[in-house]
Amino acid sequence: MNTRHTLNPGDRFPSLSIPAVDGTTIALPDALAGHYGVVLVFRGAWCPYCNAQLRAYERARDRLDELGARIVALSADDPDATRALVEKHRLRFGVGHSADVGEVQARLGAFADRDMDHLQSTGFVLDPAGRVVVSVYSSGAIGRLMPDDVIGLIRHLRDDASVAA
């Protein structure tokens, strides 16, 4: 029996370092500390559904910025494919490449296609302390975290926090 450890609400997001297109390293969850965070694991630059999701986040970036949210995306793609994807869609958020499929699968619980050596779409919303608020796991091409849902969720969480204060 194959068991996967998935991340659930309240879990601390595990440490994960991924090389970024800009030559830096994205250290999660630290790169998102103090902000609501969105972590998107995408299948690869070749995936039309992933391209649509990443474009949607770029279009929603100003609204997410207004809420204090930060976005990071990552895949197992090589640096050249990832750089071309970032340039093609003019992505202004952090995008990592060369993720180790086995490591990401073990740490985050993402489904993986070992034959093709890629991760399936997985998304997380983190609170400012780096704890998981929502996790969305897909075992195939469809089923993913979308920006309008994230915006509504963060607004709800912020409204609840201001009422409680």
C-alpha positions in Angstrom: 0.0 0.0 0.0 1.3 3.4 -1.0 0.8 6.0 1.7 1.2 9.7 1.3 1.6 12.3 4.0 -0.6 15.3 3.1 -0.5 18.7 4.7 -3.7 19.7 6.5 -5.0 23.0 7.9 -2.9 24.0 10.9 0.2 22.1 9.8 3.5 24.0 9.6 4.6 24.2 6.0 7.8 22.2 5.7 11.2 23.7 4.8 11.9 23.5 1.1 14.5 25.2 -1.0 14.1 25.6 -4.7 16.4 27.4 -7.2 14.6 30.4 -8.8 14.7 31.7 -12.3 16.4 34.9 -11.2 19.3 33.0 -9.8 18.3 33.1 -6.1 16.9 30.4 -4.0 13.3 30.3 -2.8 13.3 29.1 0.8 9.9 28.1 1.9 8.0 29.0 4.0 10.5 31.8 5.0 10.1 33.6 1.6 6.4 34.2 2.5 6.9 34.9 6.3 4.6 37.7 7.6 2.3 37.5 4.6 -0.5 35.2 3.5 1.2 32.9 1.0 0.2 30.9 -2.0 2.5 28.0 -3.0 1.7 26.5 -6.4 3.3 23.3 -7.5 2.7 23.0 -11.3 3.3 20.1 -13.7 5.5 22.0 -16.1 5.7 24.6 -18.8 4.3 22.1 -21.3 1.0 21.8 -19.3 -1.8 24.1 -20.8 -3.8 23.9 -17.5 -0.7 25.1 -15.5 -0.1 27.9 -18.0 -3.7 29.0 -17.5 -3.4 28.9 -13.7 -0.1 30.8 -13.7 -1.5 33.5 -16.0 -4.6 33.8 -13.8 -2.4 34.4 -10.8 -0.4 37.0 -12.7 -3.7 38.8 -13.7 -4.8 38.7 -10.0 -1.4 39.8 -8.6 -2.4 43.4 -7.9 -5.5 42.2 -5.9 -3.4 39.7 -4.0 -0.8 42.4 -3.3 -3.5 44.6 -1.8 -4.3 41.8 0.6 -0.6 41.3 1.5 -0.4 37.9 -0.2 2.7 36.6 -1.8 2.9 33.9 -4.5 5.5 31.3 -5.3 5.3 28.6 -8.0 7.6 25.7 -8.6 8.0 22.7 -10.9 10.6 20.0 -11.8 11.2 21.7 -15.1 14.7 22.7 -16.1 15.9 26.3 -15.8 15.5 27.1 -19.5 12.0 25.9 -19.8 11.0 27.7 -16.6 12.7 30.9 -17.7 10.9 30.8 -21.0 7.6 30.3 -19.2 8.2 33.3 -16.9 9.1 35.5 -19.9 6.2 34.2 -22.0 3.6 35.1 -19.3 5.5 38.0 -17.8 5.2 36.4 -14.4 6.3 38.8 -11.6 6.2 36.4 -8.7 8.8 33.9 -7.7 9.1 30.8 -9.9 11.3 27.9 -9.0 12.7 25.1 -11.2 14.5 21.8 -10.9 12.4 20.7 -7.9 13.3 17.1 -6.9 10.1 15.2 -7.5 10.7 12.6 -4.7 11.6 15.3 -2.2 8.6 17.5 -3.0 6.3 14.4 -3.0 7.7 13.3 0.4 7.6 16.8 2.1 4.3 18.2 0.6 2.4 15.0 -0.2 2.1 16.0 -3.9 1.1 13.3 -6.4 3.8 12.6 -8.9 4.1 11.0 -12.3 7.4 9.1 -11.8 7.4 7.8 -15.5 7.4 11.4 -16.8 9.2 12.8 -13.7 6.9 15.6 -12.9 4.7 16.7 -10.0 0.9 17.0 -10.3 -0.8 20.3 -9.5 -0.8 21.1 -5.8 -1.7 24.3 -4.1 -1.4 25.7 -0.6 -2.6 28.9 1.1 -0.4 29.7 4.1 -1.1 32.1 7.0 1.5 34.8 7.9 3.0 32.3 10.4 3.6 29.7 7.7 0.8 27.3 8.7 -1.4 25.7 6.1 -4.8 27.2 5.8 -5.9 25.2 2.7 -4.3 22.4 0.7 -5.5 21.3 -2.8 -4.1 18.1 -4.2 -4.7 17.0 -7.8 -3.8 13.5 -9.1 -4.0 14.6 -12.7 -4.2 17.6 -15.0 -7.3 19.2 -13.6 -8.3 20.4 -10.1 -6.3 23.3 -8.8 -6.2 26.3 -6.5 -7.5 29.4 -8.3 -6.8 33.1 -7.5 -10.4 34.3 -7.0 -11.0 31.5 -4.4 -7.8 32.5 -2.7 -8.7 36.2 -2.7 -12.1 35.4 -1.1 -10.5 33.2 1.5 -7.9 35.7 2.5 -10.6 38.5 2.7 -12.7 36.2 5.0 -9.7 35.3 7.2 -8.7 39.0 7.5 -12.3 40.0 8.3 -12.6 37.3 11.0 -9.2 38.4 12.5 -10.3 42.0 12.7 -13.6 41.1 14.3 -11.8 38.9 16.9 -9.4 41.7 17.7 
